[in-house]
Amino acid sequence: MFYIIGVGLGDVKDITVRGLEIVRSAKRVYLESYTSILPENKLQLEEFYERQLIEADRELVEQGADEILDKANEDNVVLLVVGDPFGATTHADILLRARDLNIETKVIHNASIMNAIGCCGLQLYHFGETVSIPFWTDIWKPSSFLKKINQNKSNGLHTLCLLDIQVKEPTWESITKKKKEYQPSRFMEVRQACSQLLQIIDSNEFDGENYVTRETLCVGAARIGWQDQKILAGTLAEMANVDLGSPLHSMVIVGTLHPLEEQFLKQFYIENK
């Protein structure tokens, strides 16, 4: 059987008991290493799981799935995923490939940022569509995500913004010369995401009614589930100048607040820190 097992967000012990039992009995165990990160390194995970882990980067998962699935119809093969297995579309794709090969599959769920963001006090049923905010380049500055944020905000809903992660991204030279070279890993910070949003707002390029302004309330969330998680709330303009420390970061553009949400969120306001 082919298993995809979520390992949670912040600690080597966050894996479920059932997940750990499967890992320890599997023939091969892969650790997906590019859609998120853990505070522990691979060696620490191996020591706790009592298993050798095979690192699965983007290239292996997306282009070499057949290697991962090899003999999974004869032995138990595991792909470990930070957070929950369905937190990234890539994992749904490899499940479909396995089923096309008549390989039995099973998913073991865990916490992810999609539900753990509730720790800031905003109620999960009060969120609209989630958006991703990518790193800009000199020649590529997309702003389409603001349309979804505006749609949510017009309906009074919060927007969870997943900030860009670039791990083992090929350099331009490696693409043109077919030589494997990778850029340094990069993880977008809340202040960078806010800065990009402010540039879109200030440029007045948005086509349609804009509900997001410099004074819009935002929540910055760093390392959720880790021992040193940090949450701060302030206006978009204020959060553009806040350093939340090391990755991973996420952000919420706040919609209409319920009184209970407002009361809970006050503890995180910049002026109260």
Accessible surface in RSA format (square Angstrom, percent):
REM  Atomic radii and reference values for relative SASA: ProtOr
REM  Chains: A
REM  Algorithm: Lee & Richards
REM  Probe-radius: 1.40
REM  Slices: 20
REM RES _ NUM      All-atoms   Total-Side   Main-Chain    Non-polar    All polar
REM                ABS   REL    ABS   REL    ABS   REL    ABS   REL    ABS   REL
RES MET A   1    50.74  26.3  35.99  23.8  14.75  35.1  37.22  31.6  13.52  17.9
RES PHE A   2     0.00   0.0   0.00   0.0   0.00   0.0   0.00   0.0   0.00   0.0
RES TYR A   3    24.41  11.4  24.41  13.9   0.00   0.0   0.38   0.3  24.03  29.6
RES ILE A   4     0.00   0.0   0.00   0.0   0.00   0.0   0.00   0.0   0.00   0.0
RES ILE A   5     0.00   0.0   0.00   0.0   0.00   0.0   0.00   0.0   0.00   0.0
RES GLY A   6     0.00   0.0   0.00   N/A   0.00   0.0   0.00   0.0   0.00   0.0
RES VAL A   7     1.75   1.2   1.01   0.9   0.75   1.8   1.01   0.9   0.75   2.0
RES GLY A   8     0.72   0.9   0.00   N/A   0.72   0.9   0.72   2.0   0.00   0.0
RES LEU A   9    26.44  14.7  24.20  17.3   2.24   5.6  24.20  17.0   2.24   6.0
RES GLY A  10     3.83   4.7   0.00   N/A   3.83   4.7   0.00   0.0   3.83   8.6
RES ASP A  11    43.83  30.7  42.90  42.7   0.93   2.2  12.91  30.4  30.92  30.8
RES VAL A  12    20.82  13.7  20.22  18.3   0.60   1.4  20.66  18.0   0.15   0.4
RES LYS A  13   145.20  70.8 125.67  77.1  19.53  46.5  68.74  61.9  76.45  81.4
RES ASP A  14    57.85  40.5  43.06  42.9  14.79  35.0  11.94  28.1  45.91  45.8
RES ILE A  15    12.26   7.0   1.30   1.0  10.97  26.4   1.30   0.9  10.97  29.8
RES THR A  16    50.05  35.6  42.70  43.3   7.35  17.5  50.04  67.2   0.01   0.0
RES VAL A  17   115.91  76.3 110.54 100.1   5.37  12.9 112.19  97.5   3.72  10.1
RES ARG A  18   134.03  56.3 130.88  66.7   3.15   7.5  56.66  77.4  77.36  46.9
RES GLY A  19     0.00   0.0   0.00   N/A   0.00   0.0   0.00   0.0   0.00   0.0
RES LEU A  20    26.09  14.5  26.09  18.7   0.00   0.0  26.09  18.3   0.00   0.0
RES GLU A  21   110.83  63.6 102.07  77.2   8.76  20.9  43.71  84.5  67.12  54.8
RES ILE A  22    22.36  12.7  20.88  15.6   1.48   3.6  22.33  16.1   0.03   0.1
RES VAL A  23     0.00   0.0   0.00   0.0   0.00   0.0   0.00   0.0   0.00   0.0
RES ARG A  24    98.66  41.4  77.33  39.4  21.33  50.8  29.20  39.9  69.46  42.1
RES SER A  25    81.86  69.2  49.72  66.4  32.13  74.0  48.18 102.6  33.67  47.2
RES ALA A  26     7.50   6.9   0.00   0.0   7.50  17.1   0.03   0.0   7.47  19.8
RES LYS A  27   134.17  65.5 112.39  69.0  21.78  51.8  62.14  55.9  72.03  76.7
RES ARG A  28    50.80  21.3  48.68  24.8   2.12   5.1  39.14  53.5  11.66   7.1
RES VAL A  29     0.73   0.5   0.00   0.0   0.73   1.8   0.00   0.0   0.73   2.0
RES TYR A  30     6.46   3.0   6.46   3.7   0.00   0.0   0.62   0.5   5.83   7.2
RES LEU A  31    17.20   9.6  17.20  12.3   0.00   0.0  17.20  12.1   0.00   0.0
RES GLU A  32     3.70   2.1   1.99   1.5   1.71   4.1   0.48   0.9   3.22   2.6
RES SER A  33    25.69  21.7  15.25  20.4  10.44  24.1  17.64  37.6   8.05  11.3
RES TYR A  34     4.55   2.1   2.23   1.3   2.32   6.0   2.41   1.8   2.13   2.6
RES THR A  35    40.36  28.7  21.99  22.3  18.38  43.8  23.43  31.5  16.94  25.6
RES SER A  36    21.22  17.9  17.41  23.2   3.82   8.8  10.48  22.3  10.74  15.1
RES ILE A  37    45.79  26.1  40.37  30.1   5.42  13.1  44.36  31.9   1.43   3.9
RES LEU A  38    22.65  12.6   5.29   3.8  17.35  43.6   5.29   3.7  17.35  46.7
RES PRO A  39    58.68  42.8  24.04  21.9  34.63 125.9  28.20  23.3  30.47 189.4
RES GLU A  40    30.31  17.4  20.96  15.9   9.36  22.3  10.07  19.5  20.24  16.5
RES ASN A  41    87.89  60.6  78.46  75.8   9.43  22.7  41.48  99.8  46.41  44.9
RES LYS A  42    76.35  37.2  69.99  42.9   6.36  15.1  36.19  32.6  40.15  42.8
RES LEU A  43   111.48  62.1 108.71  77.8   2.77   7.0 109.06  76.6   2.43   6.5
RES GLN A  44    84.65  47.3  81.13  59.3   3.52   8.4  23.23  49.5  61.42  46.6
RES LEU A  45     3.03   1.7   3.03   2.2   0.00   0.0   3.03   2.1   0.00   0.0
RES GLU A  46    31.30  18.0  27.77  21.0   3.52   8.4  10.11  19.6  21.19  17.3
RES GLU A  47   119.42  68.6  94.83  71.7  24.59  58.5  45.02  87.1  74.40  60.7
RES PHE A  48    60.95  30.5  52.31  32.4   8.64  22.5  59.47  36.1   1.49   4.3
RES TYR A  49     1.11   0.5   1.11   0.6   0.00   0.0   0.10   0.1   1.01   1.2
RES GLU A  50   121.59  69.8  93.40  70.7  28.19  67.1  37.90  73.3  83.69  68.3
RES ARG A  51    51.53  21.6  43.67  22.3   7.86  18.7  21.59  29.5  29.94  18.1
RES GLN A  52   138.75  77.6 126.77  92.6  11.99  28.5  37.93  80.7 100.82  76.5
RES LEU A  53     2.46   1.4   0.00   0.0   2.46   6.2   0.00   0.0   2.46   6.6
RES ILE A  54    65.92  37.5  62.31  46.4   3.61   8.7  65.92  47.5   0.00   0.0
RES GLU A  55   101.70  58.4  84.85  64.2  16.85  40.1  23.31  45.1  78.38  64.0
RES ALA A  56     0.00   0.0   0.00   0.0   0.00   0.0   0.00   0.0   0.00   0.0
RES ASP A  57    20.93  14.7  20.48  20.4   0.45   1.1   5.80  13.7  15.13  15.1
RES ARG A  58    77.97  32.7  77.86  39.7   0.12   0.3  31.88  43.6  46.09  27.9
RES GLU A  59    65.46  37.6  61.25  46.3   4.22  10.0  29.85  57.7  35.61  29.1
RES LEU A  60    28.33  15.8  24.45  17.5   3.88   9.7  28.03  19.7   0.29   0.8
RES VAL A  61     2.22   1.5   0.09   0.1   2.13   5.1   0.09   0.1   2.13   5.8
RES GLU A  62    60.63  34.8  50.48  38.2  10.15  24.2  19.84  38.4  40.79  33.3
RES GLN A  63   146.78  82.1 110.65  80.9  36.13  86.0  39.75  84.6 107.03  81.2
RES GLY A  64    19.49  24.0   0.00   N/A  19.49  24.0  19.39  53.2   0.11   0.2
RES ALA A  65     0.48   0.4   0.00   0.0   0.48   1.1   0.00   0.0   0.48   1.3
RES ASP A  66   103.25  72.3  96.28  95.8   6.97  16.5  37.70  88.7  65.55  65.4
RES GLU A  67   106.95  61.4  95.71  72.4  11.24  26.8  40.55  78.4  66.41  54.2
RES ILE A  68     0.00   0.0   0.00   0.0   0.00   0.0   0.00   0.0   0.00   0.0
RES LEU A  69     3.78   2.1   0.90   0.6   2.87   7.2   1.25   0.9   2.53   6.8
RES ASP A  70    73.59  51.6  67.10  66.8   6.49  15.4  17.71  41.7  55.89  55.7
RES LYS A  71   110.47  53.9 101.53  62.3   8.94  21.3  62.10  55.9  48.37  51.5
RES ALA A  72     0.00   0.0   0.00   0.0   0.00   0.0   0.00   0.0   0.00   0.0
RES ASN A  73   103.37  71.3  67.58  65.3  35.79  86.2  17.12  41.2  86.26  83.4
RES GLU A  74   126.71  72.7  89.24  67.5  37.47  89.2  38.97  75.4  87.74  71.6
RES ASP A  75    43.57  30.5  36.94  36.8   6.63  15.7   8.16  19.2  35.41  35.3
RES ASN A  76    53.13  36.6  48.54  46.9   4.59  11.1   2.49   6.0  50.64  48.9
RES VAL A  77     0.00   0.0   0.00   0.0   0.00   0.0   0.00   0.0   0.00   0.0
RES VAL A  78     0.00   0.0   0.00   0.0   0.00   0.0   0.00   0.0   0.00   0.0
RES LEU A  79     0.00   0.0   0.00   0.0   0.00   0.0   0.00   0.0   0.00   0.0
RES LEU A  80     0.03   0.0   0.03   0.0   0.00   0.0   0.03   0.0   0.00   0.0
RES VAL A  81     1.53   1.0   1.53   1.4   0.00   0.0   1.53   1.3   0.00   0.0
RES VAL A  82    15.32  10.1   5.81   5.3   9.51  22.9   5.81   5.0   9.51  25.8
RES GLY A  83     3.63   4.5   0.00   N/A   3.63   4.5   3.63  10.0   0.00   0.0
RES ASP A  84    21.31  14.9  19.46  19.4   1.85   4.4   8.85  20.8  12.46  12.4
RES PRO A  85     0.13   0.1   0.13   0.1   0.00   0.0   0.13   0.1   0.00   0.0
RES PHE A  86   103.71  51.9  76.43  47.3  27.28  71.0  78.02  47.3  25.69  73.5
RES GLY A  87    47.50  58.6   0.00   N/A  47.50  58.6  18.74  51.4  28.76  64.4
RES ALA A  88    24.49  22.5  15.65  24.2   8.84  20.1  23.54  33.2   0.94   2.5
RES THR A  89   123.31  87.7 113.20 114.8  10.11  24.1  86.81 116.6  36.50  55.2
RES THR A  90    24.34  17.3  18.43  18.7   5.91  14.1   9.31  12.5  15.03  22.7
RES HIS A  91     1.27   0.7   1.27   0.9   0.00   0.0   1.27   1.3   0.00   0.0
RES ALA A  92    37.33  34.3  36.05  55.6   1.27   2.9  36.71  51.7   0.61   1.6
RES ASP A  93    61.16  42.8  59.17  58.9   1.99   4.7  19.35  45.5  41.81  41.7
RES ILE A  94     1.03   0.6   1.03   0.8   0.00   0.0   1.03   0.7   0.00   0.0
RES LEU A  95     3.96   2.2   3.96   2.8   0.00   0.0   3.96   2.8   0.00   0.0
RES LEU A  96   105.60  58.8 105.26  75.3   0.33   0.8 105.28  73.9   0.32   0.9
RES ARG A  97    75.29  31.6  73.45  37.4   1.84   4.4  30.09  41.1  45.20  27.4
RES ALA A  98     0.00   0.0   0.00   0.0   0.00   0.0   0.00   0.0   0.00   0.0
RES ARG A  99   129.96  54.6 115.69  59.0  14.27  34.0  46.99  64.2  82.97  50.3
RES ASP A 100   119.39  83.6  89.67  89.2  29.72  70.3  28.51  67.1  90.88  90.6
RES LEU A 101    94.73  52.8  78.13  55.9  16.60  41.7  82.01  57.6  12.72  34.2
RES ASN A 102   136.27  94.0 108.38 104.7  27.89  67.2  34.15  82.2 102.12  98.7
RES ILE A 103    10.02   5.7   6.03   4.5   3.99   9.6   6.86   4.9   3.16   8.6
RES GLU A 104   124.87  71.7 114.79  86.8  10.08  24.0  45.42  87.9  79.45  64.9
RES THR A 105    27.40  19.5   3.18   3.2  24.22  57.7   0.00   0.0  27.40  41.4
RES LYS A 106    87.88  42.9  82.80  50.8   5.08  12.1  36.85  33.2  51.03  54.4
RES VAL A 107    26.81  17.6  11.85  10.7  14.97  36.1  11.85  10.3  14.97  40.6
RES ILE A 108     3.37   1.9   3.27   2.4   0.11   0.3   3.37   2.4   0.00   0.0
RES HIS A 109   101.87  55.7  92.72  64.4   9.15  23.4  66.38  68.4  35.49  41.3
RES ASN A 110    33.03  22.8  11.59  11.2  21.45  51.6  11.82  28.5  21.21  20.5
RES ALA A 111    41.20  37.9  35.56  54.9   5.64  12.8  37.74  53.2   3.46   9.2
RES SER A 112    12.69  10.7  12.46  16.6   0.23   0.5   5.53  11.8   7.15  10.0
RES ILE A 113    33.89  19.3  33.14  24.7   0.75   1.8  33.14  23.9   0.75   2.0
RES MET A 114    90.80  47.0  76.42  50.6  14.38  34.2  74.05  63.0  16.75  22.2
RES ASN A 115    77.11  53.2  69.93  67.6   7.18  17.3  25.32  60.9  51.79  50.1
RES ALA A 116    23.51  21.6  11.84  18.3  11.66  26.5  22.53  31.7   0.98   2.6
RES ILE A 117     1.29   0.7   1.29   1.0   0.00   0.0   1.29   0.9   0.00   0.0
RES GLY A 118    25.43  31.4   0.00   N/A  25.43  31.4  12.22  33.5  13.20  29.6
RES CYS A 119    47.71  36.1  27.00  30.1  20.71  48.7  38.73  98.1   8.98   9.7
RES CYS A 120     0.09   0.1   0.09   0.1   0.00   0.0   0.09   0.2   0.00   0.0
RES GLY A 121    12.67  15.6   0.00   N/A  12.67  15.6   6.53  17.9   6.15  13.8
RES LEU A 122     2.36   1.3   0.00   0.0   2.36   5.9   0.13   0.1   2.23   6.0
RES GLN A 123    39.46  22.1  33.17  24.2   6.29  15.0  28.37  60.4  11.09   8.4
RES LEU A 124    84.11  46.8  69.14  49.5  14.97  37.6  69.35  48.7  14.75  39.7
RES TYR A 125   178.36  83.3 145.63  82.9  32.73  85.2 130.26  97.9  48.10  59.3
RES HIS A 126    33.53  18.3  33.20  23.1   0.32   0.8  18.26  18.8  15.27  17.8
RES PHE A 127    37.30  18.7  17.82  11.0  19.48  50.7  17.82  10.8  19.48  55.7
RES GLY A 128    20.83  25.7   0.00   N/A  20.83  25.7   9.94  27.3  10.89  24.4
RES GLU A 129    97.17  55.8  82.80  62.6  14.37  34.2  40.90  79.1  56.27  45.9
RES THR A 130    40.95  29.1  24.70  25.0  16.25  38.7  15.03  20.2  25.92  39.2
RES VAL A 131     5.42   3.6   1.14   1.0   4.29  10.3   5.42   4.7   0.00   0.0
RES SER A 132    75.51  63.8  63.67  85.0  11.84  27.3  37.23  79.3  38.28  53.6
RES ILE A 133     0.52   0.3   0.00   0.0   0.52   1.3   0.19   0.1   0.33   0.9
RES PRO A 134    29.76  21.7  27.96  25.5   1.80   6.5  29.76  24.6   0.00   0.0
RES PHE A 135    11.42   5.7   9.48   5.9   1.94   5.0   9.48   5.7   1.94   5.5
RES TRP A 136    39.32  15.8  21.64  10.5  17.69  41.5  21.71  11.6  17.61  28.6
RES THR A 137    65.94  46.9  55.12  55.9  10.82  25.8  64.65  86.8   1.29   1.9
RES ASP A 138   142.67  99.9 114.61 114.1  28.06  66.4  31.67  74.5 111.00 110.7
RES ILE A 139   170.80  97.2 133.24  99.3  37.56  90.5 141.81 102.1  28.99  78.7
RES TRP A 140   133.63  53.6 132.17  64.0   1.46   3.4 108.71  58.0  24.93  40.4
RES LYS A 141   116.54  56.9  92.29  56.6  24.25  57.7  44.88  40.4  71.66  76.3
RES PRO A 142    30.16  22.0  18.05  16.5  12.12  44.0  30.16  24.9   0.00   0.0
RES SER A 143    28.00  23.7  22.86  30.5   5.15  11.9   0.50   1.1  27.50  38.5
RES SER A 144    88.02  74.4  73.55  98.2  14.47  33.3  55.60 118.4  32.41  45.4
RES PHE A 145    11.94   6.0   8.80   5.5   3.13   8.2  11.94   7.2   0.00   0.0
RES LEU A 146     0.00   0.0   0.00   0.0   0.00   0.0   0.00   0.0   0.00   0.0
RES LYS A 147   145.57  71.0 144.34  88.6   1.23   2.9  86.86  78.2  58.71  62.5
RES LYS A 148    94.12  45.9  91.33  56.0   2.79   6.6  48.16  43.3  45.96  49.0
RES ILE A 149     0.22   0.1   0.22   0.2   0.00   0.0   0.22   0.2   0.00   0.0
RES ASN A 150     6.38   4.4   5.93   5.7   0.44   1.1   6.17  14.8   0.21   0.2
RES GLN A 151   108.25  60.5 104.61  76.5   3.64   8.7  41.03  87.3  67.22  51.0
RES ASN A 152     7.45   5.1   7.41   7.2   0.04   0.1   0.04   0.1   7.41   7.2
RES LYS A 153    47.78  23.3  37.36  22.9  10.41  24.8  18.67  16.8  29.11  31.0
RES SER A 154    49.41  41.8  16.90  22.6  32.51  74.9  12.53  26.7  36.88  51.7
RES ASN A 155    92.53  63.8  63.40  61.3  29.13  70.1  19.32  46.5  73.20  70.8
RES GLY A 156    11.09  13.7   0.00   N/A  11.09  13.7   9.77  26.8   1.32   3.0
RES LEU A 157    49.61  27.6  48.80  34.9   0.81   2.0  48.80  34.3   0.81   2.2
RES HIS A 158     0.00   0.0   0.00   0.0   0.00   0.0   0.00   0.0   0.00   0.0
RES THR A 159     0.80   0.6   0.80   0.8   0.00   0.0   0.00   0.0   0.80   1.2
RES LEU A 160     4.49   2.5   4.36   3.1   0.14   0.3   4.36   3.1   0.14   0.4
RES CYS A 161     0.00   0.0   0.00   0.0   0.00   0.0   0.00   0.0   0.00   0.0
RES LEU A 162    50.77  28.3  48.89  35.0   1.88   4.7  49.57  34.8   1.20   3.2
RES LEU A 163    13.23   7.4   0.63   0.5  12.60  31.7   0.95   0.7  12.28  33.1
RES ASP A 164    32.82  23.0  24.21  24.1   8.61  20.4   8.43  19.8  24.39  24.3
RES ILE A 165    35.58  20.2  23.97  17.9  11.61  28.0  23.97  17.3  11.61  31.5
RES GLN A 166    36.57  20.5  35.81  26.2   0.76   1.8   4.17   8.9  32.40  24.6
RES VAL A 167    25.43  16.7  25.12  22.7   0.31   0.8  25.12  21.8   0.31   0.8
RES LYS A 168    81.25  39.6  71.80  44.1   9.45  22.5  38.13  34.3  43.12  45.9
RES GLU A 169    42.61  24.5  42.10  31.9   0.51   1.2   5.56  10.8  37.05  30.2
RES PRO A 170    55.51  40.5  50.73  46.2   4.78  17.4  50.73  41.9   4.78  29.7
RES THR A 171    24.78  17.6  24.07  24.4   0.71   1.7  24.78  33.3   0.00   0.0
RES TRP A 172   177.37  71.2 170.56  82.6   6.81  16.0 149.98  80.0  27.39  44.4
RES GLU A 173    85.82  49.3  85.52  64.7   0.30   0.7  31.59  61.1  54.23  44.3
RES SER A 174    10.23   8.6   4.00   5.3   6.23  14.4   3.47   7.4   6.76   9.5
RES ILE A 175    98.48  56.0  79.01  58.9  19.47  46.9  85.56  61.6  12.92  35.1
RES THR A 176    76.90  54.7  42.33  42.9  34.57  82.4  43.43  58.3  33.47  50.6
RES LYS A 177   147.28  71.9 120.29  73.8  26.99  64.3  79.15  71.2  68.14  72.6
RES LYS A 178   192.52  93.9 155.97  95.7  36.55  87.0 107.59  96.8  84.93  90.5
RES LYS A 179   125.24  61.1 120.33  73.8   4.91  11.7  75.59  68.0  49.65  52.9
RES LYS A 180   152.46  74.4 124.60  76.5  27.86  66.3  87.91  79.1  64.55  68.8
RES GLU A 181    67.04  38.5  62.09  47.0   4.95  11.8  26.76  51.8  40.28  32.9
RES TYR A 182    80.22  37.5  52.39  29.8  27.83  72.4  47.67  35.8  32.55  40.1
RES GLN A 183    71.51  40.0  64.66  47.3   6.85  16.3  15.94  33.9  55.57  42.1
RES PRO A 184   115.08  83.9 100.17  91.3  14.91  54.2 112.41  92.8   2.67  16.6
RES SER A 185    62.05  52.4  36.16  48.3  25.89  59.6  16.90  36.0  45.14  63.2
RES ARG A 186    97.01  40.7  92.79  47.3   4.21  10.0  49.03  67.0  47.98  29.1
RES PHE A 187    49.45  24.7  34.14  21.1  15.31  39.8  34.14  20.7  15.31  43.8
RES MET A 188     2.79   1.4   0.01   0.0   2.77   6.6   0.01   0.0   2.77   3.7
RES GLU A 189    45.49  26.1  45.49  34.4   0.00   0.0   7.87  15.2  37.61  30.7
RES VAL A 190     0.73   0.5   0.63   0.6   0.10   0.2   0.63   0.6   0.10   0.3
RES ARG A 191    86.89  36.5  85.15  43.4   1.74   4.1  15.31  20.9  71.58  43.4
RES GLN A 192    73.36  41.0  69.01  50.4   4.35  10.4  29.69  63.2  43.67  33.1
RES ALA A 193     0.00   0.0   0.00   0.0   0.00   0.0   0.00   0.0   0.00   0.0
RES CYS A 194     0.00   0.0   0.00   0.0   0.00   0.0   0.00   0.0   0.00   0.0
RES SER A 195    44.17  37.3  42.52  56.8   1.65   3.8  18.40  39.2  25.77  36.1
RES GLN A 196    15.59   8.7  15.59  11.4   0.00   0.0   7.51  16.0   8.09   6.1
RES LEU A 197     0.04   0.0   0.04   0.0   0.00   0.0   0.04   0.0   0.00   0.0
RES LEU A 198    16.58   9.2  16.58  11.9   0.00   0.0  16.58  11.6   0.00   0.0
RES GLN A 199    87.68  49.0  80.59  58.9   7.09  16.9  36.44  77.6  51.24  38.9
RES ILE A 200     1.83   1.0   0.93   0.7   0.90   2.2   1.61   1.2   0.22   0.6
RES ILE A 201    23.54  13.4  17.89  13.3   5.65  13.6  19.11  13.8   4.43  12.0
RES ASP A 202    82.88  58.1  57.03  56.8  25.85  61.1  33.21  78.2  49.67  49.5
RES SER A 203    62.55  52.9  29.58  39.5  32.97  76.0  41.30  88.0  21.25  29.8
RES ASN A 204   131.99  91.0 102.29  98.8  29.71  71.5  33.03  79.5  98.96  95.7
RES GLU A 205    98.54  56.6  67.99  51.4  30.56  72.8  34.51  66.7  64.04  52.3
RES PHE A 206    45.45  22.7  26.16  16.2  19.30  50.2  29.63  18.0  15.82  45.3
RES ASP A 207   141.27  99.0 114.73 114.2  26.54  62.8  39.72  93.5 101.55 101.3
RES GLY A 208    52.06  64.2   0.00   N/A  52.06  64.2  33.94  93.1  18.12  40.6
RES GLU A 209   128.35  73.7 104.81  79.3  23.54  56.0  46.68  90.3  81.67  66.7
RES ASN A 210    50.85  35.1  27.16  26.2  23.69  57.0  17.60  42.4  33.25  32.1
RES TYR A 211    89.77  41.9  76.22  43.4  13.55  35.2  55.44  41.7  34.33  42.3
RES VAL A 212     0.20   0.1   0.03   0.0   0.17   0.4   0.03   0.0   0.17   0.5
RES THR A 213    67.02  47.7  67.00  67.9   0.02   0.1  59.02  79.3   8.00  12.1
RES ARG A 214   105.29  44.2 104.38  53.2   0.91   2.2  41.67  57.0  63.62  38.6
RES GLU A 215   125.38  72.0 110.05  83.3  15.32  36.5  59.83 115.7  65.55  53.5
RES THR A 216     9.75   6.9   2.32   2.4   7.43  17.7   7.43  10.0   2.32   3.5
RES LEU A 217    41.79  23.3  37.93  27.1   3.87   9.7  38.05  26.7   3.75  10.1
RES CYS A 218     0.07   0.1   0.07   0.1   0.00   0.0   0.03   0.1   0.04   0.0
RES VAL A 219     0.00   0.0   0.00   0.0   0.00   0.0   0.00   0.0   0.00   0.0
RES GLY A 220     0.00   0.0   0.00   N/A   0.00   0.0   0.00   0.0   0.00   0.0
RES ALA A 221     1.03   0.9   0.24   0.4   0.78   1.8   0.24   0.3   0.78   2.1
RES ALA A 222     0.00   0.0   0.00   0.0   0.00   0.0   0.00   0.0   0.00   0.0
RES ARG A 223    16.56   7.0  14.30   7.3   2.26   5.4   3.59   4.9  12.97   7.9
RES ILE A 224    13.31   7.6   5.35   4.0   7.97  19.2   5.35   3.9   7.97  21.6
RES GLY A 225    38.58  47.6   0.00   N/A  38.58  47.6  22.21  61.0  16.37  36.7
RES TRP A 226    41.30  16.6  32.61  15.8   8.69  20.4  27.18  14.5  14.12  22.9
RES GLN A 227   176.85  98.9 140.30 102.5  36.55  87.0  62.48 133.0 114.37  86.7
RES ASP A 228    81.44  57.0  68.74  68.4  12.70  30.0  46.27 108.9  35.18  35.1
RES GLN A 229    73.73  41.2  52.58  38.4  21.15  50.3  17.90  38.1  55.83  42.3
RES LYS A 230    87.43  42.7  82.52  50.6   4.91  11.7  46.29  41.7  41.14  43.8
RES ILE A 231    12.46   7.1   5.46   4.1   7.01  16.9   5.46   3.9   7.01  19.0
RES LEU A 232    16.27   9.1  16.27  11.6   0.00   0.0  16.27  11.4   0.00   0.0
RES ALA A 233     0.18   0.2   0.00   0.0   0.18   0.4   0.00   0.0   0.18   0.5
RES GLY A 234     4.92   6.1   0.00   N/A   4.92   6.1   4.92  13.5   0.00   0.0
RES THR A 235    28.41  20.2  28.38  28.8   0.04   0.1  26.36  35.4   2.05   3.1
RES LEU A 236     0.00   0.0   0.00   0.0   0.00   0.0   0.00   0.0   0.00   0.0
RES ALA A 237    23.35  21.5  19.92  30.7   3.43   7.8  20.44  28.8   2.92   7.7
RES GLU A 238    77.94  44.7  70.04  53.0   7.89  18.8  32.57  63.0  45.37  37.0
RES MET A 239     0.05   0.0   0.05   0.0   0.00   0.0   0.05   0.0   0.00   0.0
RES ALA A 240    21.47  19.7   8.41  13.0  13.06  29.7   8.41  11.8  13.06  34.6
RES ASN A 241   127.56  88.0  96.19  93.0  31.37  75.5  31.33  75.4  96.22  93.0
RES VAL A 242    22.16  14.6  18.13  16.4   4.03   9.7  21.42  18.6   0.74   2.0
RES ASP A 243    80.84  56.6  64.50  64.2  16.34  38.6  21.76  51.2  59.08  58.9
RES LEU A 244     2.28   1.3   0.28   0.2   2.00   5.0   1.31   0.9   0.97   2.6
RES GLY A 245    34.25  42.2   0.00   N/A  34.25  42.2  30.30  83.2   3.95   8.9
RES SER A 246    64.65  54.6  51.83  69.2  12.82  29.5  43.43  92.5  21.23  29.7
RES PRO A 247    38.69  28.2  36.78  33.5   1.91   6.9  37.39  30.9   1.30   8.1
RES LEU A 248    36.70  20.4  33.92  24.3   2.78   7.0  33.97  23.9   2.73   7.3
RES HIS A 249     9.64   5.3   1.41   1.0   8.23  21.1   1.56   1.6   8.08   9.4
RES SER A 250    11.38   9.6  11.13  14.9   0.24   0.6   0.29   0.6  11.09  15.5
RES MET A 251     0.04   0.0   0.04   0.0   0.00   0.0   0.04   0.0   0.00   0.0
RES VAL A 252     0.00   0.0   0.00   0.0   0.00   0.0   0.00   0.0   0.00   0.0
RES ILE A 253     1.60   0.9   0.87   0.6   0.73   1.8   0.87   0.6   0.73   2.0
RES VAL A 254     2.36   1.6   1.53   1.4   0.82   2.0   1.53   1.3   0.82   2.2
RES GLY A 255    11.52  14.2   0.00   N/A  11.52  14.2   1.44   4.0  10.08  22.6
RES THR A 256    90.18  64.1  83.44  84.6   6.74  16.1  65.89  88.5  24.29  36.7
RES LEU A 257    41.86  23.3  20.22  14.5  21.63  54.4  20.45  14.4  21.41  57.6
RES HIS A 258    84.75  46.3  79.17  55.0   5.58  14.3  55.42  57.1  29.32  34.1
RES PRO A 259    99.06  72.2  92.04  83.9   7.02  25.5  94.44  78.0   4.62  28.7
RES LEU A 260   107.69  60.0 104.75  74.9   2.95   7.4 106.88  75.1   0.81   2.2
RES GLU A 261     0.27   0.2   0.00   0.0   0.27   0.6   0.27   0.5   0.00   0.0
RES GLU A 262    76.16  43.7  76.16  57.6   0.00   0.0   7.20  13.9  68.96  56.3
RES GLN A 263   129.56  72.5 117.78  86.1  11.78  28.0  35.61  75.8  93.95  71.3
RES PHE A 264    90.49  45.3  84.85  52.6   5.64  14.7  90.25  54.7   0.24   0.7
RES LEU A 265     0.00   0.0   0.00   0.0   0.00   0.0   0.00   0.0   0.00   0.0
RES LYS A 266   107.02  52.2 106.79  65.5   0.23   0.5  50.13  45.1  56.89  60.6
RES GLN A 267    92.32  51.6  76.59  56.0  15.73  37.4  39.09  83.2  53.23  40.4
RES PHE A 268    25.36  12.7  25.36  15.7   0.00   0.0  25.36  15.4   0.00   0.0
RES TYR A 269    36.50  17.0  36.50  20.8   0.00   0.0  28.47  21.4   8.03   9.9
RES ILE A 270    50.49  28.7  45.60  34.0   4.89  11.8  45.64  32.9   4.85  13.2
RES GLU A 271   130.31  74.8  93.97  71.1  36.34  86.5  61.59 119.1  68.72  56.1
RES ASN A 272    89.01  61.4  54.24  52.4  34.77  83.7  20.07  48.3  68.94  66.6
RES LYS A 273   147.26  71.8  81.89  50.2  65.37 155.6  75.44  67.9  71.82  76.5
END  Absolute sums over single chains surface
CHAIN  1 A    13913.4      11349.4       2564.0       7346.8       6566.5
END  Absolute sums over all chains
TOTAL         13913.4      11349.4       2564.0       7346.8       6566.5
